Amino acid sequence: MKRERFKPPEPDDPLCCCGDIDQQREYCCCDCEELDDACERLLRGEPDKPDNFSRLISRMAERFGLPCCAIGPLRLEISVLPPMVLIPGLLRVAAINCVLGIVVLTALPGLVLWYYYVTHRRKRRTLFFLSLALFSLAYMYYLFLTEIVPRGDVSNLQLVTATTGMMLTLISLVRTKQGPGFVKSQSLAQGVNSISTTNQSTNIPGDSAPCNGISQSNGEMEGKKKLCPVCRLVRPPRAGHCRICGACVLRMDHHCVWINSCVGQANHRQFILTLLLFLLTSFYGISLVLKSICPRQSLFTAILYCPGVYNHYSTALCFTCVWYSVIITGGLLHLFILQIINVSYNVTEREAQISLRNKTGRRRFCGLVVETGVYSRGFLQNWIQFLTMNTDENGSPFTFTDMV
């Protein structure tokens, strides 16, 4: 019989076989998920995963007593390297002719989605997607400077505008990476009184009642707090545990692989601003490139039909990069629209998934909107609450009603 791996219930992880040990101990006796994966690879004869190579080096350095300055500070992350090789190589191959361009630009998103499925299923942190996003942005800007600007079709003002947009996007990304707002240990002391006054069954890890204020009936109190079975901390309303980050996040929306971090109370506004800046910069850069290589065509026509673009390898490479940018921009535009809709209905992506699983939410507008009816106070009040939300990790979300 095929052995089935233990799959913990979403959205939280239950305690593993070592979860009941003293929390004051520095190390757990084992990592059950790591041990399970290692045994499966050993039985199947599969090699170890590349992501473990950096840990192997650090362990060998510790075992052989090597000095810390030799290997200790070195953090070798294999997942950073593939985008640096794949992006320039595949795009240059795709620029040879139209058929190769269609094949490469069709296979590349499928490869990225497949790798996302693998890492998301195993709940692993990886720098592949962040490296892919940053290196793609850097490579597109490099080709813009070396292939488009020397043509003389781009003015100095347009060059400064495109460069400013890219720099603002990177600055906003850095600010987004500062943290989503984690639930700290002080929350345990703040929530003791509320935990003692609520039903004891809501604090049991195996309880089937949903968390974060999303209940099976709208009559339950939204301010109810719950004990996280993994972090052993009292979670405020709308907080959730991220199995990839290994911590509880205040007002958790989702774990974004493109920034290698969670999106929560402290960085949600900055995350949407980063998406907006990237989209504006990308649309502007695409328009400048198309006007340079296809001056006789309109922007929408040039994307689909640009006569003579494959006569020169330079213009073919620029046209291929335009299509690559269009694919990435389209995916992030879809994410941006979903974020705007969720904020308008005052629902996070995590809450939407929980409500659909518990069959307490309603899909609207062809599934783009999942209405839970728990926190929504109207379009205007929802946006006021979001824009005035407190980013302090120790405090509860600040709303406009607290000011009056």
Disulfide bonds with the S-S distance in Angstrom:
Cys294-Cys306 1.54
